[in-house]
Amino acid sequence: MPYTRLVEVGRVAMINYGKDYGKLVVIVDIVDGSRALCDAPGMTRKPIYYKRLAITEFKIDIPRAVDKKDLVSAVGSSKAF
């Protein structure tokens, strides 16, 4: 079976390590082979290592490097959060 939970822009993930443990974030850009730029409505945008993310099955339809206002509206209109 092919993988269905891929690291991609718009994918919702949960942080599983560190001070933001348990928070849901959205991947807004791919930094390199081991980090993704993540953002959430109540959080500052920052790069997070893949091994600290638990990828979920939810995906939000957003463009790459979306600004905060558009991200908040897209998250509000989706059922992911």
C-alpha positions as CSV (number, residue, x, y, z in Angstrom):
1,M,0.0,0.0,0.0
2,P,1.3,3.5,-0.8
3,Y,1.8,6.1,1.9
4,T,-1.1,8.4,2.5
5,R,0.3,10.8,5.1
6,L,2.9,12.7,3.2
7,V,4.8,15.8,4.3
8,E,3.4,18.5,2.1
9,V,2.2,22.1,2.2
10,G,-1.1,22.3,4.0
11,R,-0.8,19.0,5.9
12,V,-1.9,19.2,9.6
13,A,0.6,17.8,12.1
14,M,0.8,17.4,15.8
15,I,4.0,18.3,17.7
16,N,5.2,15.3,19.7
17,Y,8.2,16.8,21.5
18,G,9.3,20.0,23.2
19,K,7.6,23.0,24.7
20,D,4.8,22.9,22.0
21,Y,4.0,19.3,22.7
22,G,0.4,18.4,21.7
23,K,-0.2,21.5,19.5
24,L,-1.7,21.1,16.1
25,V,0.2,23.0,13.4
26,V,0.0,23.4,9.6
27,I,3.0,22.8,7.3
28,V,3.3,26.0,5.3
29,D,6.7,25.4,3.6
30,I,9.4,22.7,3.3
31,V,12.8,24.0,4.5
32,D,15.0,21.0,3.6
33,G,15.1,17.2,3.9
34,S,14.7,17.2,7.7
35,R,12.6,20.4,8.6
36,A,9.3,22.0,7.7
37,L,8.1,25.5,8.4
38,C,5.1,25.2,10.6
39,D,2.5,27.7,11.7
40,A,-0.8,27.7,13.7
41,P,-3.3,30.4,14.6
42,G,-1.9,30.8,18.2
43,M,1.7,30.2,17.4
44,T,4.8,31.9,15.9
45,R,5.9,30.4,12.5
46,K,9.1,28.3,13.0
47,P,10.9,25.4,11.4
48,I,10.4,22.0,13.1
49,Y,12.2,18.8,12.5
50,Y,10.1,16.0,10.9
51,K,10.9,13.6,13.8
52,R,9.2,16.0,16.1
53,L,6.0,16.0,14.0
54,A,3.2,13.4,13.9
55,I,1.6,13.8,10.5
56,T,-2.2,13.5,10.5
57,E,-4.6,12.6,7.7
58,F,-6.0,16.1,7.4
59,K,-4.9,18.6,4.7
60,I,-5.9,22.2,4.2
61,D,-5.9,23.7,0.8
62,I,-3.4,26.6,1.1
63,P,-0.6,27.9,-1.2
64,R,3.1,27.6,-0.3
65,A,4.3,30.3,2.2
66,V,0.8,31.6,2.9
67,D,0.5,34.7,5.2
68,K,-0.9,34.5,8.7
69,K,-4.3,36.1,7.9
70,D,-5.0,33.7,5.0
71,L,-3.9,30.7,7.1
72,V,-6.2,31.6,10.0
73,S,-9.1,31.9,7.6
74,A,-8.3,28.6,5.9
75,V,-8.0,26.8,9.3
76,G,-11.3,28.4,10.5
77,S,-13.2,27.2,7.4
78,S,-11.8,23.7,7.6
79,K,-12.8,20.9,10.0
80,A,-9.2,20.0,10.9
81,F,-8.8,22.0,14.0
